[in-house]
């Protein structure tokens, strides 16, 4: 492949913005990626900053899901345990506590597996 701007020069890479082949004379290196010199440097730099921010946010979201999973798991276990221990005394009210506990345990597992997607 040859350079888009100099058809006789071989390309060393592609511009991240426009995907055109670039020779060493036309290429500008921005954060370890190539951009058309004096044309797309700002756009590529903004793309790289946005990408870095997205990766950072993804890690923050994952930690929030894991924190929620721990909280829901603990509260769900408490509700389920309380309902099981008090079934003899509370009857159907204890079944209600057990159902809430299972619902919270389901929410804990859903949060855990959703958090794993954001790693």
Secondary structure, 3 states (H helix, E strand, C coil): CECCCCCCCECCEECCCCCCEECCCCEEEECCEEEECCCCHHHHHHHHHHHHHHHHHHHHHHHHHHHHHHHHHHHHHHHHHHHHHCHHHHCHHHHHHHHHHHHHHHHHHHHHHHHHHCC
